[in-house]
Amino acid sequence: MVNRFLKNFILFQDLTTDELERVADIIYNESYDKNEIIFWEEDRGDAIYIILDGLVKVFKTNDQGREKTLTLLSRGEFFGEMALLDNSLRSASVKAIKPCQLLIIERSKFKSLVAQYPAISLKIIAILSQRLRKANQQIQNLTFKSVRERLEDELKELAYKYGSEHKRGTLITKKITHQELANLVGTTRATVTKILNQMMENNELLIKDRYLILLD
């Protein structure tokens, strides 16, 4: 199962079967329960994490304990690479919001892997560039857009990332709580609940069994 997953994983798609076997030899697997912290901001960056199954959030916390979710990541995505590349501390915290199975590569082994297969570096740079663009868009949205506009954008992003066809529109296949949406958008849970209720009244949104459905 892991070898088949690695073959389709974006960083390793160009490797041969024998090369993938070598990658599999240096990876170990760990499980995390719902709400378990994987690492904290400013921890030492000693590994890269690849999501085999589950859902995690990357977030920052201010001095008052308020969280701002930077992104949600799921199967086939990775995190923790920045601290490996620049030898610095973790720039954000990561928490499992669903039970997770993670594949982990330690710093020294990952650096050897990148040195041996330079194409991996180019793919990491491309993905980091995409994440930087998203961060820039988030800053722009926080500056210029209303909370409702930011929430609508986030729902569209979640539908693009986790959506599946539904007879009435697009079903977001991950259960995202109102608090998680608030943390993503940068507002309060009460505000998100109010806007979601307005969207349901306007036939823009349906909530069924705690799943969000964007209506056509």
C-alpha positions as CSV (number, residue, x, y, z in Angstrom):
1,M,0.0,0.0,0.0
2,V,2.7,2.5,1.0
3,N,4.8,1.7,-2.2
4,R,1.7,2.3,-4.4
5,F,1.1,5.6,-2.6
6,L,4.7,6.7,-3.0
7,K,4.6,6.0,-6.7
8,N,1.7,8.5,-7.1
9,F,3.1,11.0,-4.6
10,I,4.0,14.2,-6.3
11,L,7.6,14.4,-5.1
12,F,8.5,10.9,-6.1
13,Q,6.6,10.4,-9.4
14,D,9.7,10.4,-11.5
15,L,11.5,7.7,-9.5
16,T,11.9,4.1,-10.7
17,T,10.6,1.1,-8.9
18,D,14.0,0.4,-7.4
19,E,14.4,4.0,-6.3
20,L,11.0,4.0,-4.7
21,E,12.0,0.9,-2.7
22,R,15.0,2.8,-1.4
23,V,12.7,5.7,-0.4
24,A,10.3,3.3,1.3
25,D,13.3,1.9,3.4
26,I,14.0,5.3,5.0
27,I,10.3,6.2,5.8
28,Y,8.5,5.3,9.0
29,N,4.8,5.5,9.8
30,E,3.1,7.1,12.8
31,S,-0.5,7.5,13.8
32,Y,-2.0,10.6,15.4
33,D,-5.4,10.8,17.1
34,K,-8.0,13.5,16.4
35,N,-6.9,16.8,18.1
36,E,-3.4,15.5,18.7
37,I,-0.6,18.0,18.1
38,I,2.0,16.8,15.6
39,F,4.4,19.6,16.4
40,W,4.4,23.1,17.8
41,E,5.6,26.4,16.3
42,E,9.3,26.9,17.2
43,D,9.9,23.2,17.7
44,R,13.1,21.9,16.1
45,G,12.5,20.9,12.5
46,D,13.8,17.4,12.3
47,A,11.5,15.6,9.7
48,I,9.2,16.1,6.8
49,Y,5.7,14.6,7.1
50,I,3.6,13.1,4.2
51,I,-0.1,12.5,4.8
52,L,-1.1,8.9,4.0
53,D,-4.6,9.4,5.5
54,G,-6.4,12.0,7.5
55,L,-6.7,15.7,7.8
56,V,-4.4,18.2,9.5
57,K,-4.5,22.0,10.1
58,V,-1.4,24.3,10.0
59,F,-2.0,27.2,12.4
60,K,-0.4,30.0,14.3
61,T,-1.4,31.2,17.8
62,N,-1.0,34.7,19.2
63,D,-0.1,35.7,22.8
64,Q,-3.8,35.6,23.8
65,G,-4.2,32.0,22.6
66,R,-6.3,32.9,19.5
67,E,-5.7,30.7,16.5
68,K,-5.4,31.5,12.8
69,T,-5.6,28.5,10.6
70,L,-3.2,28.9,7.6
71,T,-4.3,25.9,5.7
72,L,-5.8,22.4,5.8
73,L,-3.9,19.5,4.3
74,S,-5.0,15.9,3.5
75,R,-3.9,12.7,1.8
76,G,-1.1,13.2,-0.7
77,E,0.1,16.5,0.8
78,F,3.1,17.2,2.9
79,F,4.3,19.6,5.5
80,G,7.4,20.4,7.7
81,E,9.7,20.9,4.7
82,M,10.6,24.5,5.4
83,A,12.5,23.9,8.6
84,L,14.5,21.2,6.9
85,L,15.5,23.4,4.0
86,D,16.6,26.4,6.0
87,N,17.7,24.6,9.2
88,S,15.4,26.8,11.3
89,L,12.6,26.2,13.9
90,R,9.1,25.3,12.9
91,S,7.3,28.4,11.5
92,A,3.8,27.1,12.5
93,S,2.0,24.4,14.6
94,V,0.3,21.4,13.1
95,K,-2.6,19.5,14.6
96,A,-4.5,16.4,13.4
97,I,-8.2,17.4,13.2
98,K,-9.1,13.9,12.0
99,P,-7.2,10.6,12.9
100,C,-4.1,10.6,10.7
101,Q,-1.6,8.2,9.3
102,L,1.7,10.0,8.4
103,L,4.8,8.9,6.6
104,I,7.9,10.6,8.1
105,I,11.4,11.1,6.7
106,E,14.1,12.4,9.1
107,R,16.1,15.4,8.2
108,S,19.4,13.8,7.3
109,K,17.8,11.1,5.2
110,F,15.6,13.6,3.4
111,K,18.6,15.8,2.6
112,S,20.5,12.8,1.2
113,L,17.4,11.9,-0.9
114,V,17.2,15.4,-2.3
115,A,20.9,15.4,-3.1
116,Q,20.6,12.1,-4.9
117,Y,17.4,13.1,-6.9
118,P,17.5,16.9,-7.6
119,A,14.2,16.8,-9.4
120,I,12.6,16.5,-5.9
121,S,14.0,20.0,-5.0
122,L,12.3,21.5,-8.1
123,K,9.0,20.1,-7.2
124,I,9.3,21.3,-3.6
125,I,10.1,24.8,-4.9
126,A,7.0,24.7,-7.2
127,I,4.8,23.7,-4.3
128,L,6.3,26.3,-1.9
129,S,5.7,28.9,-4.6
130,Q,2.0,27.9,-4.8
131,R,1.8,28.2,-1.0
132,L,3.4,31.6,-1.0
133,R,0.8,32.7,-3.6
134,K,-2.0,31.5,-1.4
135,A,-0.5,33.3,1.6
136,N,-0.3,36.5,-0.4
137,Q,-3.9,36.0,-1.4
138,Q,-4.9,35.5,2.2
139,I,-3.2,38.8,3.2
140,Q,-5.0,40.6,0.4
141,N,-8.3,39.1,1.4
142,L,-7.9,40.1,5.1
143,T,-7.1,43.6,4.0
144,F,-9.7,44.3,1.3
145,K,-12.5,41.8,1.6
146,S,-15.5,41.5,4.0
147,V,-15.9,38.5,6.3
148,R,-18.7,37.1,4.0
149,E,-16.5,37.4,0.9
150,R,-13.6,35.7,2.7
151,L,-15.9,32.9,3.9
152,E,-17.4,32.4,0.4
153,D,-13.8,32.2,-1.1
154,E,-12.8,29.7,1.6
155,L,-15.9,27.5,0.8
156,K,-15.0,27.6,-2.9
157,E,-11.5,26.6,-2.1
158,L,-12.6,23.7,0.1
159,A,-15.1,22.6,-2.6
160,Y,-12.3,22.7,-5.2
161,K,-9.9,20.7,-3.0
162,Y,-12.4,18.3,-1.3
163,G,-15.5,18.6,-3.4
164,S,-17.5,15.8,-5.0
165,E,-20.5,15.9,-7.3
166,H,-23.9,16.1,-5.5
167,K,-27.3,16.1,-7.1
168,R,-27.8,19.7,-5.7
169,G,-24.3,21.1,-6.2
170,T,-20.9,20.3,-4.7
171,L,-20.4,18.3,-1.5
172,I,-17.4,19.2,0.6
173,T,-16.3,15.7,1.7
174,K,-14.4,16.8,4.8
175,K,-16.5,17.8,7.9
176,I,-15.3,21.2,8.8
177,T,-16.6,22.8,12.0
178,H,-17.8,26.4,12.2
179,Q,-14.8,27.1,14.5
180,E,-12.4,25.7,11.9
181,L,-14.0,27.9,9.2
182,A,-13.7,30.9,11.6
183,N,-10.0,30.1,12.1
184,L,-9.5,29.9,8.3
185,V,-11.3,33.1,7.6
186,G,-10.0,35.1,10.6
187,T,-13.2,35.8,12.4
188,T,-15.4,34.5,15.2
189,R,-17.4,31.3,15.3
190,A,-20.6,33.3,15.9
191,T,-20.0,35.4,12.8
192,V,-19.4,32.3,10.6
193,T,-22.6,30.7,11.9
194,K,-24.6,33.8,11.2
195,I,-23.3,34.0,7.6
196,L,-23.8,30.3,7.0
197,N,-27.4,30.6,8.2
198,Q,-27.9,33.6,5.8
199,M,-26.5,31.5,2.9
200,M,-28.9,28.6,3.7
201,E,-31.8,31.1,3.7
202,N,-30.7,32.3,0.3
203,N,-30.4,28.8,-1.0
204,E,-26.7,29.1,-1.6
205,L,-25.7,26.4,1.0
206,L,-27.1,23.2,2.5
207,I,-25.8,21.5,5.6
208,K,-26.6,17.8,5.9
209,D,-25.2,15.5,8.6
210,R,-22.6,18.2,9.3
211,Y,-21.4,18.2,5.6
212,L,-21.4,21.4,3.7
213,I,-23.0,21.4,0.2
214,L,-22.6,24.4,-2.1
215,L,-25.8,24.6,-4.1
216,D,-25.9,25.3,-7.9
